Amino acid sequence: MQKKLVEHNALVQAVEMGLPKFEIMEKFGIKSPGALKIAYFDALVALDKIKNIKKGRKSEKVDNKIRINSRGSIVIPKKLVETLELGNSDTFEVLKDGNGILLKKVKKRAKTILRKAAGHSAIVSLK
C-alpha cells in the first residue's frame, strides 16, 4: 500500500487553525481519522517539529557511564556513542552543572577556503 502524498505545511497549518478533522480529510483526500493522524505525524516529522519514533525491537539497555583513562581522556563506551549518534569528529564544550558536568555539542562552523583569483586573494565561505 502506497502512502498518499500530502503538502506538509498546508496540513499542519490546517490542523493548527482548528479546522474540523472531516473538512481536513476531505481537503487532502484522506479516508479515515487514523490515516489523518498518521499524515499529521509524518508532516510534523518532515518539518522537524518533532522527532521520529524509531520502530522495531526494544533497544537494549546501554550503559551511560563514562570514565577518565590514565591519560586524562574521557572514554565514552562505543554502544553509548552509537545510541547518541555521535561522530568521530564531534566536539563538545564542558560546562559545570550543579553537582556534575554537562557535555554540550559544539556546532561546526562553515569552512572558509582561500583562493587566488586574478592575482588577488578571495575568501569563499562554504555552508
Secondary structure, 3 states (H helix, E strand, C coil): CCCCCCCHHHHHHHHHCCCCHHHHHHHHCCCCHHHHHHHHHHHHHHCCCCCCCCCCCCCCCCCCCCEECCCCCEECCHHHHHHCCCCCCCEEEEEEECCEEEEEEECCCCCEEEEEECCEEEEEECC
